[in-house]
Structures are given as structure tokens and as C-alpha cells.
Amino acid sequence: MELRQLIYFKEVAKLEHVSQAAESLHVAQSAVSRQISLLEKELGVDLFTRENRSVRLTRIGRLFLEHTEKIIVELEHAKQKVEEYLNPDKGTIRLGFSTTLSIHTLPMVMTQFRSEHPNINFQLHQGTMDYLIKLIERGDIDIALASPVPTNHENIEGKVFFTEKMSALLPKNHQFADNNHLRLIDLRAERFVTFRSGFSLRDIVIKACKQTGFTPEIAFEGEDMDTIKGLVSAGLGIAIIPEHAMAYDTPDMVTVPIVEPEITRSVGAMIPKHRELAPSEHLFFQFSKNFYDRLYRFGQQSDF
């Protein structure tokens, strides 16, 4: 079995047409047909059914395509990493980050990093923790900024950069808006705006409320930090958010620290346990760790 056979097979499966696949690959149609035929002969199965000028994957063909795509992706990643080992200051970092992380300092990190490594680019992937973990397990990405940081996962290694406290986000005219701090139990009668089910930040808030002795009334659910803030600003409820998620003061909302109990979340990076980071990825990982270490060491804390 040859790599070119897998490449030809994947292209024919995508276009469902041999001549179009040949044109896309810039090779003769007869060459594509011959390599597909040789591949089927070696496997002992038909990968396609022929329908006039078009083709369709058989059931076993669809199964073989799933594995073929993984093989080609892994080979592309391997080639990329070899190139990066030869030149660590070139490459593309496929970076994930949690939806529940506001991204006020992430552009700053990337800008400063690229000022030192201008030939390194980024591909960004945003999603839930479960989604990012799946991307890492599949090899689609090798590093993700996330919260909370997993500590006991079979395939993922978590590296904590810092621990962040949570605060109450209130409309400016709220009865507790002028408080210096709040106990969580003070909010038991409030309507909560939070992330929808499946988001880790929601789980942290729900768990803290139940441990305090009440189940919060969920008024609205969102999928990103800006939506949560917008709903609170509109007076539709209150929220529990990371203490530095507000990048700037607003005229219609305030944040008040929660001191009893102290609610925290870990923030850091996820990387694969069973494969090494490429040199460019390792550079960014270490740069990010040092960046946030400096911020917190000098008291200039700020959330992603």
C-alpha cells in the first residue's frame, strides 16, 4: 500500500468522480483509476460502486476513508514537526481555548509572542472543555488554554498557570451593588444568568450554590462571556464570573467579590500526555506560562 494510493482514494471519495479527482491532483485519470484498482486488489474489497461517470463509497469504503483521513493527517503533522525541528521559528500553532474564557489578554499574549517569533502563525479553535479534549485526543490540536485545568485525565496533561477567584456580576442599580463583598448565600433569592449545560463554568457555579445550601434559579443561559454580560446589563439576572473577566468598568454593571465560600477555578494549558509538542508549540507554551506568571507576580492580574 502506497501513500499516493491513499491520497488518490481520499480525493476520489471527496469528489465522487475519478476524472475530477485526477484534475484536482494534476495527474492523468488513468493513473488514478489504476492506483484505486491496485488498492482494492490489495485490500480484497470494493471501495467504490461505479454509477455511470460518478462513484460512491461502499460501506467498507466509508470505514476505510475514516482511517485514511487519520493517516494522512498524522503524516502531515509529522512532516510539519520535522520542518519545525529544523527551524523552530517557523510553523503554525493550532491553539484551542475554552469558550468560558474571556479573551482580553489572549490577543496580547499572541501579539507579544509573534513580535519575538514573527514567522509563527496561529490557527484558533474555540469550544467547550470536552470539545477541546477531543481535538487533542484526535491530534487536531496539541495545546489549549482552558479552565478548569484537568488533573486526572488518561490522555491529557493539565498545566495550571494560576488560580482565579469568582465574583458576582450585578446590575448597577442592584441592592448589593455598593457592597465591598458578598456571601454566596446572600444571592439565594436571585435569578442567575449562566452558561448552558455542558460548560465547566456553569458546573462550578451550580456546585458552589448547592454546597452553600440552595439550588440557583436559572433565568437565562448563554454560550459566551459577552452574552452573559449583556443579559446582566439588561437586568435579567445576576451572574458569577471570573473576577477579572471585566476588562473595563461599565456604567451599568459592577463586580463584587464573593468571600464565603471563596469560589475559584484553575486556568492554564492542556497538552497531550503521549506525544511531544512541536518546537513552536513548546515555545508558545513556555511563553504563555511566563507571561501570566509575570502578570500575577506584579499584581496586574487579568483574565484571558
MARNU-37287 format. One record per residue (C-alpha): residue in three letters; x, y, z. Coordinates in Angstrom, 1 decimal. Layout:
<pts>
res X Y Z
Ala X Y Z $
...
</pts>
This chain:
<pts>
res X Y Z
Met 0.0 0.0 0.0 $
Glu 1.4 3.4 -1.0 $
Leu 0.8 6.9 0.3 $
Arg -0.2 8.1 -3.1 $
Gln -2.9 5.4 -3.3 $
Leu -4.4 6.8 -0.1 $
Ile -4.2 10.3 -1.3 $
Tyr -5.9 9.4 -4.6 $
Phe -8.5 7.4 -2.8 $
Lys -9.3 10.3 -0.4 $
Glu -9.7 12.7 -3.3 $
Val -12.0 10.4 -5.3 $
Ala -14.1 9.8 -2.2 $
Lys -14.4 13.5 -1.6 $
Leu -15.4 14.4 -5.2 $
Glu -17.2 11.2 -6.1 $
His -15.7 11.4 -9.5 $
Val -12.5 9.9 -10.9 $
Ser -11.7 12.5 -13.6 $
Gln -12.4 15.4 -11.3 $
Ala -10.2 13.9 -8.7 $
Ala -7.4 13.4 -11.4 $
Glu -7.8 17.1 -12.4 $
Ser -7.6 18.2 -8.8 $
Leu -4.5 16.1 -8.2 $
His -2.9 17.2 -11.5 $
Val -2.4 13.6 -12.7 $
Ala -3.8 11.5 -15.5 $
Gln -7.2 9.9 -15.0 $
Ser -5.8 6.5 -15.9 $
Ala -3.2 6.9 -13.1 $
Val -5.9 7.5 -10.5 $
Ser -8.0 4.6 -11.8 $
Arg -5.0 2.2 -11.8 $
Gln -4.0 3.1 -8.2 $
Ile -7.5 2.8 -6.9 $
Ser -7.7 -0.6 -8.6 $
Leu -4.4 -1.8 -7.1 $
Leu -5.6 -0.6 -3.7 $
Glu -8.8 -2.5 -3.9 $
Lys -7.0 -5.6 -5.1 $
Glu -4.6 -5.4 -2.2 $
Leu -7.4 -5.0 0.3 $
Gly -9.6 -7.6 -1.4 $
Val -12.7 -5.4 -1.3 $
Asp -14.5 -2.9 -3.5 $
Leu -14.1 0.6 -2.1 $
Phe -16.4 2.2 -4.6 $
Thr -19.5 1.4 -6.6 $
Arg -19.5 2.8 -10.1 $
Glu -22.5 4.7 -11.3 $
Asn -22.0 6.0 -14.9 $
Arg -19.3 8.6 -14.6 $
Ser -19.6 9.0 -10.8 $
Val -18.6 6.7 -8.0 $
Arg -20.0 6.1 -4.5 $
Leu -18.2 4.7 -1.4 $
Thr -19.3 1.3 -0.3 $
Arg -19.9 0.6 3.4 $
Ile -16.4 -0.7 3.8 $
Gly -15.1 2.2 1.7 $
Arg -16.6 4.7 4.2 $
Leu -14.9 2.8 7.0 $
Phe -11.6 2.8 5.2 $
Leu -11.9 6.5 4.5 $
Glu -12.1 7.3 8.2 $
His -8.8 5.6 8.8 $
Thr -7.2 7.0 5.6 $
Glu -8.0 10.6 6.7 $
Lys -6.4 10.0 10.1 $
Ile -3.3 8.5 8.5 $
Ile -2.9 11.5 6.1 $
Val -3.4 14.0 8.9 $
Glu -0.8 12.3 11.1 $
Leu 1.7 12.2 8.2 $
Glu 1.1 15.9 7.6 $
His 1.6 16.7 11.3 $
Ala 4.8 14.6 11.3 $
Lys 6.1 16.5 8.3 $
Gln 5.2 19.8 9.9 $
Lys 7.0 18.8 13.1 $
Val 10.1 17.7 11.2 $
Glu 10.2 21.0 9.4 $
Glu 9.8 22.8 12.8 $
Tyr 12.6 20.9 14.4 $
Leu 14.8 22.0 11.5 $
Asn 13.6 25.6 12.0 $
Pro 11.8 26.2 15.4 $
Asp 10.9 29.8 14.5 $
Lys 8.6 28.7 11.6 $
Gly 5.4 26.9 11.7 $
Thr 1.7 27.1 12.7 $
Ile 0.4 26.6 16.2 $
Arg -3.0 25.1 16.3 $
Leu -4.3 26.6 19.6 $
Gly -7.6 25.9 21.4 $
Phe -9.2 27.9 24.1 $
Ser -12.3 27.5 26.3 $
Thr -15.5 29.2 25.5 $
Thr -15.8 30.2 29.2 $
Leu -12.5 32.2 29.0 $
Ser -13.0 35.8 28.1 $
Ile -10.1 36.7 25.8 $
His -9.0 40.1 26.9 $
Thr -5.3 39.2 27.3 $
Leu -5.1 36.3 24.7 $
Pro -4.5 38.8 21.8 $
Met -1.8 40.5 24.0 $
Val -0.1 37.2 24.5 $
Met -0.2 36.3 20.8 $
Thr 0.9 39.8 19.7 $
Gln 3.9 39.7 22.1 $
Phe 4.8 36.2 21.1 $
Arg 4.7 37.0 17.4 $
Ser 6.8 40.1 17.9 $
Glu 9.5 37.6 19.1 $
His 8.6 34.9 16.6 $
Pro 7.2 36.7 13.5 $
Asn 7.2 33.6 11.3 $
Ile 5.0 31.5 13.5 $
Asn 1.2 31.7 12.8 $
Phe -1.9 30.6 14.7 $
Gln -5.0 28.5 13.9 $
Leu -7.6 29.1 16.7 $
His -10.2 26.7 17.8 $
Gln -12.8 27.7 20.5 $
Gly -15.2 25.4 22.3 $
Thr -16.1 23.6 25.5 $
Met -13.6 21.6 27.5 $
Asp -15.0 18.3 26.2 $
Tyr -14.6 19.6 22.6 $
Leu -11.0 20.8 23.1 $
Ile -10.1 17.5 24.8 $
Lys -11.5 15.6 21.8 $
Leu -9.4 17.8 19.4 $
Ile -6.3 17.0 21.4 $
Glu -7.0 13.3 21.5 $
Arg -7.6 13.2 17.7 $
Gly -4.4 15.1 17.1 $
Asp -6.2 18.1 15.6 $
Ile -4.5 20.4 18.1 $
Asp -1.7 19.9 20.7 $
Ile -2.3 22.8 23.1 $
Ala -5.3 24.5 24.5 $
Leu -5.8 27.3 27.1 $
Ala -8.6 26.1 29.4 $
Ser -10.4 26.4 32.7 $
Pro -10.7 24.4 34.8 $
Val -7.5 22.6 34.1 $
Pro -7.9 18.7 34.1 $
Thr -5.8 17.0 36.7 $
Asn -6.6 13.3 36.2 $
His -7.2 12.5 32.6 $
Glu -6.0 9.5 30.7 $
Asn -4.7 11.3 27.7 $
Ile -4.5 15.0 28.7 $
Glu -1.9 16.7 30.9 $
Gly -3.0 19.8 32.6 $
Lys -0.6 22.6 33.5 $
Val -2.0 25.3 35.9 $
Phe -0.9 28.8 35.2 $
Phe -2.9 30.5 38.0 $
Thr -6.0 30.1 40.2 $
Glu -8.7 32.7 39.8 $
Lys -11.4 33.8 42.2 $
Met -15.0 34.3 41.2 $
Ser -17.1 37.4 41.7 $
Ala -20.8 38.4 41.4 $
Leu -21.7 40.5 38.4 $
Leu -24.6 42.7 39.2 $
Pro -26.6 45.5 37.5 $
Lys -25.6 48.9 38.7 $
Asn -28.9 49.5 40.5 $
His -28.8 46.2 42.3 $
Gln -29.3 46.3 46.1 $
Phe -25.9 44.8 46.7 $
Ala -24.1 46.9 44.1 $
Asp -22.3 49.0 46.7 $
Asn -21.1 46.1 48.9 $
Asn -17.4 45.5 49.3 $
His -18.0 41.8 49.3 $
Leu -20.8 39.2 49.3 $
Arg -21.5 35.8 50.8 $
Leu -22.9 33.4 48.2 $
Ile -25.9 32.7 50.4 $
Asp -26.9 36.4 50.0 $
Leu -27.7 35.6 46.4 $
Arg -30.0 32.7 47.1 $
Ala -33.2 34.6 46.1 $
Glu -31.6 36.0 42.9 $
Arg -32.2 34.8 39.3 $
Phe -29.0 33.6 37.7 $
Val -27.7 34.1 34.2 $
Thr -25.2 31.4 33.4 $
Phe -23.7 29.2 30.7 $
Arg -25.8 26.4 29.3 $
Ser -25.4 22.8 30.4 $
Gly -22.1 21.3 29.3 $
Phe -19.9 24.3 30.2 $
Ser -17.5 23.9 33.1 $
Leu -18.1 27.4 34.5 $
Arg -21.8 26.6 34.9 $
Asp -20.8 23.4 36.8 $
Ile -18.6 25.4 39.2 $
Val -21.4 27.9 40.0 $
Ile -24.1 25.2 40.5 $
Lys -21.9 23.1 42.7 $
Ala -20.9 26.1 44.9 $
Cys -24.6 27.1 45.3 $
Lys -25.7 23.6 46.3 $
Gln -22.8 23.2 48.8 $
Thr -24.0 26.5 50.3 $
Gly -27.5 25.2 50.7 $
Phe -29.6 26.3 47.8 $
Thr -30.2 25.5 44.1 $
Pro -30.0 28.6 42.0 $
Glu -32.9 29.7 39.8 $
Ile -31.6 29.8 36.2 $
Ala -33.2 32.7 34.4 $
Phe -31.2 32.6 31.1 $
Glu -28.4 30.6 29.6 $
Gly -25.7 31.8 27.2 $
Glu -22.7 30.4 25.3 $
Asp -20.1 33.1 25.7 $
Met -19.0 35.6 28.3 $
Asp -20.2 38.6 26.3 $
Thr -23.8 37.2 26.2 $
Ile -23.7 36.6 29.9 $
Lys -22.6 40.2 30.5 $
Gly -25.2 41.5 28.1 $
Leu -28.1 39.7 29.9 $
Val -27.0 41.0 33.3 $
Ser -26.6 44.5 31.8 $
Ala -30.2 44.2 30.6 $
Gly -31.4 43.5 34.2 $
Leu -32.4 39.9 33.5 $
Gly -30.4 38.4 36.4 $
Ile -27.1 38.2 38.1 $
Ala -24.0 36.1 37.2 $
Ile -21.0 34.6 38.9 $
Ile -18.0 35.2 36.7 $
Pro -14.2 35.2 36.9 $
Glu -13.0 38.2 38.9 $
His -11.0 39.6 36.1 $
Ala -13.4 38.9 33.2 $
Met -14.4 42.5 33.2 $
Ala -11.7 44.2 31.1 $
Tyr -13.0 47.7 31.9 $
Asp -15.7 49.4 34.1 $
Thr -19.1 49.8 32.6 $
Pro -21.8 52.3 33.6 $
Asp -24.5 49.7 34.1 $
Met -22.7 46.8 35.9 $
Val -20.4 46.2 38.9 $
Thr -18.5 43.2 40.2 $
Val -18.5 42.3 43.9 $
Pro -16.1 39.7 45.3 $
Ile -17.6 36.6 46.9 $
Val -15.8 35.7 50.1 $
Glu -18.0 33.0 51.6 $
Pro -17.3 30.5 50.3 $
Glu -14.4 31.5 48.2 $
Ile -15.1 30.1 44.7 $
Thr -12.1 29.6 42.4 $
Arg -11.2 28.0 39.2 $
Ser -7.8 26.9 37.8 $
Val -6.6 28.4 34.5 $
Gly -3.8 27.0 32.4 $
Ala -3.0 24.8 29.4 $
Met -3.9 21.3 28.2 $
Ile -1.4 19.3 26.3 $
Pro -1.3 15.6 25.2 $
Lys 0.3 13.1 27.5 $
His 1.5 10.7 24.9 $
Arg 3.2 12.9 22.3 $
Glu 5.6 15.8 22.3 $
Leu 4.8 19.3 21.4 $
Ala 6.4 20.7 18.3 $
Pro 9.2 23.2 19.0 $
Ser 6.9 26.2 18.1 $
Glu 4.2 24.9 20.4 $
His 6.7 24.4 23.2 $
Leu 7.9 28.0 22.7 $
Phe 4.3 29.3 23.0 $
Phe 3.5 27.1 26.0 $
Gln 6.6 28.4 27.9 $
Phe 6.0 32.0 26.7 $
Ser 2.3 31.9 28.0 $
Lys 3.3 30.4 31.3 $
Asn 5.9 33.1 31.9 $
Phe 3.5 35.8 30.6 $
Tyr 0.9 35.0 33.2 $
Asp 3.4 34.4 35.9 $
Arg 4.7 37.9 35.4 $
Leu 1.2 39.4 35.4 $
Tyr 0.3 37.8 38.7 $
Arg 3.7 38.3 40.3 $
Phe 3.4 42.1 39.9 $
Gly -0.3 42.2 40.8 $
Gln -1.5 43.1 37.3 $
Gln -3.9 40.2 37.2 $
Ser -6.1 40.0 34.2 $
Asp -8.2 37.2 32.7 $
Phe -8.0 35.7 29.2 $
</pts>
